[in-house]
Amino acid sequence: MIEINNVSKFYGAFQVLKCCNASIARGEVVVICGPSGSGKSTFIKTMNGLETIDSGEIVVGNFRLAPGVTNLATLRRTVGMVFQSFELFPHLTVLSNVTIAQTKVLRRPKAEAEEKARSLLARVGLSAHLMKHPAQLSGGQQQRVAIARALALDPEVMLFDEPTSALDPEMVNEVLDVMTGLARQGMTMVCVTHEMGFARGVANRVFFMDGGEIVETADAATFFDDPQSERAKAFLAKILKH
C-alpha cells in the first residue's frame, strides 16, 4: 500500500530524514516510535504531502509522491490523518464537522453526507453529541470526532500523529479503543505514538526511529521482547521501566 524509497528531508542545513526506506502492506498496522526529535512526525507527514521531501519517492496506492509533485488533492483523498490537536471547526456542530468535507471535497449531497456522518459518529460512540460544538466536548470526544471526520472521506490509509498526546490520561483509552477497532476491521494504519501497550497489542510491526533514520524494523513482539539495536534497547529500557 505504501512504498518509501530513499526519502530524505532537510530543514535548511539540518537533515531531519536520512534515506528512509519502508514498505507497508494493505491492512497492516505500523507504529512508529523513538525519542523526541527523531523525525517521527516529519516522516509520517511526508506520506500525505504535508511535509515535502527533498529526495527519494513515496508511493501510496497508485500515487507517486516525489520532489516537485504538487497535485496532492488526489493523494489526500486516499490518506486520512489525525493530529495531536483536534483541528475541529469551533463554530460548527459535531455533525457539521464530519459533513462539511464530504460536501466540499467529494461533492456528496448533503443528506447523504449527513447519513454517513451519523453512521461514523455512532461508530465512535458519539451519537448523543451530534448537535454539540467542540468546546462542549472532552478532549477524548473531540479526538473521536476528528477520527470520524477523517473516515468520512473513505480513506484507504489512516495516519495518526501522536493522537493521544494532548489528552488527559483518563481520555486516552477511549481514543485507543476506536483505533483498535479500525485496526481489527482491516484499515491500513500508520501511527506515531508513545502508547507502547497499543503498539504491543495492535501493531503488526514497529519502526524505531532515531536521528532521522529508521534504525530498526520488526514485528511488534520481537521489537519489545528482543530489540536488535543498542539504541532501541536503551529507548525501551527507559520507557518500559515503570
C-alpha positions in Angstrom: 0.0 0.0 0.0 2.9 2.4 0.8 6.4 2.2 -0.5 9.0 4.7 0.8 12.2 4.7 -1.2 15.4 6.6 -0.1 13.4 9.6 1.3 15.4 12.5 2.7 14.3 15.8 4.1 16.2 18.9 5.1 15.3 21.9 7.2 17.9 24.3 5.9 21.2 22.6 6.5 19.7 20.2 9.1 18.8 16.8 7.7 15.7 15.6 9.5 15.1 12.4 7.5 18.1 10.4 6.2 17.5 7.9 3.3 14.4 6.3 4.8 13.1 3.1 3.3 10.0 1.2 4.3 7.1 -0.9 2.8 3.7 -1.1 4.4 1.2 -3.7 3.2 -2.5 -3.1 2.8 -4.3 -3.8 6.1 -1.1 -3.6 8.1 -0.8 -1.6 11.3 2.6 0.1 11.8 3.6 2.0 14.9 6.5 4.5 14.6 8.3 5.2 17.9 11.5 6.7 19.0 12.9 9.6 21.1 11.7 13.2 20.7 13.3 14.9 17.7 14.0 11.6 15.9 11.9 12.7 12.8 8.8 10.6 13.5 6.2 13.3 12.9 8.0 14.6 9.9 8.2 11.1 8.5 4.5 10.4 8.8 3.6 13.8 7.4 5.5 13.1 4.2 3.1 10.2 3.5 0.3 12.7 2.6 2.5 15.5 1.4 2.1 17.7 4.5 5.9 17.7 4.5 7.7 17.9 1.2 10.7 15.6 0.6 14.0 16.6 -0.9 14.9 13.3 -2.5 13.5 9.8 -3.0 9.9 8.9 -3.6 6.8 7.7 -1.7 4.2 5.6 -3.5 0.7 5.4 -1.9 -1.5 3.1 -3.9 -1.1 4.4 -7.4 0.0 7.8 -6.4 3.7 8.7 -6.7 4.9 11.5 -4.5 8.4 13.0 -5.3 10.1 16.3 -5.0 8.1 18.9 -7.1 4.9 16.9 -7.2 2.0 19.3 -6.3 -1.3 17.6 -7.3 -1.9 16.4 -3.7 -5.7 16.5 -3.6 -5.9 13.0 -5.1 -3.4 11.7 -2.5 -5.2 13.3 0.4 -8.5 11.7 -0.6 -6.7 8.4 -0.2 -5.0 9.2 3.1 -6.8 10.3 6.2 -4.9 12.0 9.0 -5.5 12.6 12.7 -3.2 15.1 14.6 -2.2 15.8 18.2 -4.5 18.8 18.1 -8.1 18.1 17.0 -8.3 20.8 14.4 -12.1 20.9 14.5 -14.1 23.9 13.3 -15.2 25.5 16.6 -18.3 27.3 15.1 -19.7 24.1 13.6 -21.6 21.3 15.3 -20.1 17.8 15.6 -22.4 16.7 12.8 -21.3 19.6 10.5 -17.7 19.0 11.3 -18.0 15.5 9.9 -20.3 16.5 7.0 -18.5 19.6 5.5 -15.5 17.9 3.9 -17.8 15.3 2.2 -19.9 18.0 0.6 -17.0 20.3 -0.3 -14.4 17.7 -1.4 -16.4 14.7 -2.5 -19.4 16.7 -3.7 -21.7 14.4 -1.8 -25.3 15.5 -1.5 -25.9 17.0 2.0 -28.4 14.3 3.0 -26.1 11.5 2.0 -23.1 13.2 3.8 -25.2 13.6 7.0 -26.2 10.0 6.9 -22.6 9.0 6.5 -21.6 11.3 9.4 -24.3 10.0 11.7 -23.1 6.4 11.0 -19.5 7.2 11.7 -20.2 9.2 14.8 -22.2 6.2 16.1 -19.2 4.1 15.3 -17.0 6.2 17.6 -19.7 6.4 20.3 -20.8 10.0 19.8 -24.4 9.7 18.6 -25.6 11.6 21.7 -23.5 14.6 20.8 -24.3 15.4 17.2 -25.6 19.0 17.8 -22.9 20.0 20.3 -20.0 22.3 19.4 -16.4 21.1 20.0 -16.0 23.3 23.1 -18.8 21.3 24.8 -16.9 18.0 24.4 -14.0 16.5 26.3 -10.6 16.1 24.6 -11.2 12.4 24.0 -14.6 13.1 22.4 -13.1 15.8 20.2 -10.4 13.4 19.0 -13.0 10.8 18.2 -14.9 13.4 16.1 -11.6 14.1 14.3 -11.2 10.4 13.6 -14.8 10.2 12.3 -14.2 13.2 10.1 -11.1 11.6 8.5 -13.0 8.4 7.9 -15.8 10.3 6.2 -13.7 10.7 3.1 -13.4 6.9 2.7 -9.6 6.8 3.0 -7.6 3.7 2.2 -4.9 4.6 4.8 -5.2 6.3 8.1 -2.2 8.2 9.6 -2.1 9.1 13.3 0.4 11.6 14.6 0.5 11.2 18.4 -3.3 11.3 18.6 -3.4 10.9 22.4 -0.5 13.1 23.5 -2.8 16.1 24.1 -5.3 14.1 26.2 -5.7 13.7 29.9 -4.8 10.1 30.9 -8.4 9.0 31.5 -9.3 10.0 28.0 -6.5 8.1 26.2 -8.2 4.7 26.2 -11.4 5.9 24.5 -9.4 7.0 21.5 -7.2 3.9 21.5 -10.3 1.8 21.6 -11.5 3.4 18.4 -8.1 3.0 16.8 -8.0 -0.7 17.8 -11.4 -1.2 16.3 -10.2 0.3 13.0 -7.2 -2.0 13.0 -9.3 -5.1 13.6 -11.6 -4.1 10.7 -8.5 -4.1 8.3 -7.7 -0.4 8.0 -4.2 0.3 6.9 -2.8 2.4 9.7 0.5 4.2 10.5 0.7 5.6 14.0 3.3 7.8 15.7 2.6 7.1 19.4 4.2 6.7 22.8 1.4 4.3 23.8 3.5 1.1 24.0 0.6 -1.0 25.2 -1.2 -0.2 22.0 1.9 -0.8 19.9 2.5 -4.2 21.5 -1.1 -5.3 21.3 -2.3 -3.9 18.0 0.6 -3.2 15.7 1.8 -5.7 13.2 5.2 -4.0 13.0 7.2 -1.3 14.8 9.5 1.2 13.1 12.0 2.6 15.6 13.5 5.9 14.5 16.4 7.9 15.9 18.4 10.7 14.3 16.2 10.8 11.3 16.7 7.2 10.4 14.7 4.0 10.6 17.1 2.2 12.9 15.1 -0.9 13.4 12.0 -2.6 11.8 10.5 -5.6 13.5 7.2 -7.3 14.3 5.8 -5.9 17.5 6.5 -8.9 19.7 10.1 -9.2 18.5 10.7 -5.5 19.0 9.5 -5.4 22.6 11.0 -8.8 23.6 14.2 -8.8 21.7 15.2 -5.5 20.1 18.3 -5.8 18.0 19.8 -2.3 18.0 21.5 -0.8 21.1 19.5 2.4 20.6 16.2 0.6 20.7 17.3 -1.3 23.8 18.2 1.9 25.5 14.9 3.5 24.5 12.8 0.6 25.7 14.7 0.4 29.0 13.7 4.0 29.7 10.1 3.9 28.7 9.2 0.4 30.0 11.0 0.8 33.3 7.9 1.9 35.3 
